């Protein structure tokens, strides 16, 4: 009944020409999906992983499931891509700044139409809401992260996306709530008391902890904190609707860790998972790396975009993490019920300075359809959002509605039998 009412409201609003802006019709081309698991990894390009001997499981998974061989992240840095995967826009955010938590008086970048750049001078991100203009995505960016030639490559170095003046400040989480479905953001190493006001955590202590008081005599300070959980990898925390719990079910209570009651592995074990699961391993396990967490977690020593410049331990940690998560999903009773899909995707190719493009690995695994498929069709993060919305019966959102955004129908196609 609620879903029907929401649909009637949507149709009426579109007819009146008000309110919805960049929320369009429900895309087609994807079978109905009951559960979607998106696993987001970090900062490595396609050629750095495919064929990498330290990513044995990922390479085998790419062969046994379905692999997109021409899939592109959109821009840089990380947060921008997380927003694009979940909300279909950068919302004017082109950096990894933390949220301006619960600030009711700030003005959003959507409202000002002025992007928040990655220059170290911008304030925390005003909670995203409302309607306005996002940031343009040039094919080659000379203003963000780099200045002057050769520039940072966005997408494939050819395609550009102009700023859109009709962006709405919402994500797939808001849509799921409106249509009577459920979601969770599973964030590894989140502290046990949740995500509210937390920008970084080692799983217990946070950037707000008084470590000198908590560990007297140890000489520890906040500077010693290993930032395993990072809010920049939790896109939903940047939206006012989630920060304030403004919608029926969307709130920070939906952001949980991997371990413990109602965490990722417990939810999978009992088969109690939402329709949409966004899964972000911590910064040692997602291939991002941290400089103070030991040699295996050290960030890559070379940024020339080749496998030779990578930390093999960091790749191996990520490979084992993917194996553990995928195994746990496959072993869950929910995997055997209905139609389900896993999407393993990297946020960006952090080494995409000309001539290296922003191409990343994306693997699709379903319990109902084709396997061993490789697709050379052009896809990007907006394609992924559009595809998931199609499978869950949701309207396309923001740039996922753009006419040149393809649905990933060949990788989610019918065929085979349920596993």
N, C-alpha and C positions, 0 to 999 in steps of 0.2 A: 504493500500500500504506500509506504513511504517513498519507494523508488518510483512508483507510478506518479505520485504527486510531484516529485522532483522533476520528472520528465515533462509533465504538463506545465510546470512553472517555467522550465527552460524554453519550451516551445512558445509560450506566451510572451516571454521576455524577448526572444529573438524576433517575434512578429512585431513587437512594439519598437524594436530597434534600440533598446536601452540596456545598460547594465552589464552585459556579458562580454562585450569587446571581443577579445581573442579566444573565446571558448566557442568552438564550432560544433559540428555534428559528430556523431560517433563514427570513427573510421571503420572501414570494412577490410576483409581479406585475412582475418585471423580467427581460428576457431575459438569458441568460448573457453576461457580459462578460469579455473577455480582458485588456483594459488600461483603466485609469481614470486620467485626468489631472485633478487638482484644482488649479486656479490660484486662490490666495487673495490678494485685494486688500484695501485698507484704508480704513476710517473715512469712508465716504460713503454717504449714503442713496439710495434709489431715485429720488426726484425731483431729486436733484442731478446724476444721470448721464443718465437717460433724457431725451432732448431737448437735452442739453448740446452746443453746437456745437464744443467742444474735445474731445469724445469721439466723433469721427466713426466710427472703426472699431468701437468697442463698440456704438454704436447700430445700425450696419449688421449687426453680428454677431448682435445680439438679434433682428433681423428674419429673417435667413437661417437661423439655428439655431432654438432653442426658448427662450422666455422665461417665467420664473415671475413673474407680476405681483402675487403675494400671498405672498411669501416673507419670513420674518423671521429676523434674528439673535436670539439668546436674551437675553444680558445684556451687561454691560460690566465691565472694559475689554477690550482686544484678546485677551490670553492666554486669558481665560475662554472666548471663542468658539472659539479654536483648539482648546482641549481638548474642547469640546463637539462640534465637527465630527469630530474624530478618535477620541474616546473616549466620547462619549455622556453626559458629565457635566462639571461644573466641578471635581469632586474636592475641593471646599472652597476653591478658589482664585478669589478675586474681585479680583485685582490683576495687575500686570505684573512682579512681582518675579522676579529671576533664580533659577535652581535653587541649592540648597545642595549643590553638586557632591560626589558620592561620600561623603556623610555617612551612615555606617552606624548612628549612634546617635541621630539625631533622630527625632521622632514626627510622622507624617504628619497632615495636616488631616483625612483620612478617619478616622484612628484617634481623634483627639480630638473630632471632630464640631464643631470650632470653625473657622469660616471665616477665611481670611486676607484681610483687607479692604484696600481701596485708600486707606489713610490715612497712608502714609509711615512707619508705625511697625512694620510687620510684618517679620519676618526673611525671609531667602531661603527658597524653597519646598523643604521636605523631599522627597527623591525619592519619587514617588508609587508606592505598591504596596499590596498587601493588600486588605482589605475594610473598609467603614465607611460614614460618613454624609457626604454632600456638602452644599453650601449651598443653601438655598431660593432660588428666583427669584420675588420678588414682582412683580406687574404694574407697580407704581410703587415705585421704590426710594428711600427717604429716608435710608438709612444708608451707602450706598456711592457715592462720587464727589460726591454732593450731600447736604445735610441740610435737612430741611423742604421745604415747597412751593416750586416745583411738582413736584420730584422727577425722577429719571431714569426714562425709560420703558424697560421690558424687554418684549421681544416686541411685541405690539400694544397694550399698555397695559391689556389686559383679562385675558389669560390669565396665570395664575401657576402655578408648579411647586413643590410642597412638597419639603423635604429628603427624600432617600431614604436609608434606613438599610441598604440592601443593595447599595451601589455597590462594584464591584470595580475595582482600580487597574490597568487595562490599556487598550490602544488597539487600533485596527484593525491596527496593525503586529504586535502580539503574536498576534492572531488569524491573520494571514497566515502568520506563522512556524509556528504550530501546525498549519495546514492545508496546509503545504508550498508556499506561494506566496511571492512576493517583493515588496519595497517599497523605496522610497527617498524621502528628504526632500531636495528640491533647494532650496538656500538661496543666493540670489544674494549675492555679496560675502563669502562665507565664506572665511576664510584658507586657504591651500593645505594647511596641516597638519591641517585638520579642525575639528570642533566641540567637542572635549573641553575643558571648563573655560572656554570662550569665551562671554562674554555680549554682546560688541559688537565689530564689526570694520569697517574701511574696505576690506576685501578683502586686506589684507596685515598691517597693524598691528592689534592688538587692545587691549582694555581692560587686558590683562596686560602689554603691551609697555612697555619703558622707553624712551620716545621721546627723552628728553634724551640718552641714551646712543647710541641708534640714529641720531639726527640731531644730532650735536654742532654747536653754533654756531647752530642754527636757532631755538632758543628754544621748540621744540615740547614740549608736555606731553600727558598723557592727556586733559586738558580740551579739547585741540584735535581730538581724534579725531572724525571724521565717522562716526556710528554707522549705517552702511549695513545691515550684517547685525545683527539683534537677536534674541537667543535667545527673546524673548517670542513671536516668529513661527515658532518651531521647536518645536511642542508635544511631540514625541517625546523631546526632550532632558530633559524633566522627569520621566521615568519610570525607576525603578531598573533595570528589565529592560534598557533601552537603554543607560543609563549604564554598567552593568557587563557588558553583553553576555551576559546570563544565559540567553537563549533561543538556539536553534540558529543562527539567522541574524540576529536582531535585535540591533543594536549601533550605536554611533556611527559605525561605518564605513559605515552606510547613509545618513548625512547628508553630502551633497556639495554642491559649488558648481555654478554654471552653466557655467563654462569649464574647459577642460583635460580631461585623461584621466578618463574615467568621469563627467564632469560632464553636465549636462542636454543641452547642444547636441551634444556628442560622442555620447552615448547615443542621441539621436534620429537623428543622422546615420547611424550604423551599424545602427540598428534593434534595439539591445540595451537595452530598457527593462523595468522590473519590471511586475508586475501592477498595482501601485498606486503612482502618482507624486503626491507632494504638492509643489507648486511655489510658492515664496514669493519674489517679487521683492524687491529691497532697498528701503529706506525712502524713496528718491527715486523709485523706479519703481513702487511699489505704491500711490501716492497718499497715503501717510502724511505725508511731508515731514520735513525736518530744518532747523533754524534756522541751521546753519553750512555749508550746502552750495550756496549761491548762490540767486539769485532764483527760478529755475524749480523749485527743490526746497523753497522756503519753505513752511511749513505755511499752511493757509488763514487769511487775515487776519480772517475773520468767521465766527462759529459759529452763525449764525441759521438754518441748515438750508436755505438757498436757494442757487441757482446764482450769485446776485449776490455772495455772500460768499466765493466760491472763488478760489483762485489758478489762473488759466487755464493757466499753465505746468506746474503740478503735474498737472493733469488730462491735459494733452497728453502729458507724459512717460509717465503710466500707460497712456494709449491706445496709444502707440507700442509700449510694452513688451508689452501684450496681443497686439497684431498680430504682433509678432516671435515670441512664444512659440507662438501658434496656428498661424502659418504654418509654423514648424519642425515642429510635431507633424503637421500635414497633409502636409508634404513627407517625413516619415520613412517608411521602408519598413514600419514596424510598423503605421502607420495603415491600410494596405491588407490587413493580415492579421487575420482573425478579426473579432470585434465589439468596438469600442472607443468610449469616450466621453470628452469633455472637459467639465468643469464649471468655469465661471468664476463666482466668488462673492466677495462682500465680507464682511469679518468682522463689521462692525457699522455702524450709523448713529451715528457719534460725536456727532451733534447731536440725539439723541432726548430732548430735554427737552420736557415737555408743552407743546403738544399734538402734537408731532412723534413718530411711532412709530419702532420699530427695524426698519423695512422696508428691505431691501437688494436689489440687482440680483443675479439668479442666472440664468445662461445655460447651457443644456445642448445639446451638439453631439455627435451620434453619426455613425458611418460606415455605419450600417445602417438607421436608422429614420426616423421622421417629422421634418420640418423645417417652419419657418414657423408653429410652434404657439405659442400663448400660453395659459398656464394660470392661472386665477384661484383655484385650489384653495389652501387654507391649508397652507403648508409652512414648516418652520424648519430649523435646523441639524441637529436630531435626525432629521428626515425625510431629509436628505441622507445621513447616515451609514447609516440603515436601508436606503435605496435602494441605496447602493454595496455594502453587505453582501449584499443580495438578489442583485445582479448577479454578485458574486464567489462566491456560495454559502457565505457566512459567517453564523454565528448573530448575531442582534441583540444589541447591547451596551448595558447600562445604560439611560438614558432613551430610547434608540432602540427599546427594547422596550415603551415605554408604549403603552397601548391607543389613545390619541388621536393617535399619530404616524402620519402618512400616508406611504405609499410614493409616489414621484413617477412613477407608471406612465405618465401621459399624456405626459410629456416624454421618456421613454426608450422609447416604444412602437415596435413593429414598423411597417414601412412604408417605401416608397421603395426605393432600392437602395444598395449599398455604394459609397462614393465612391472 
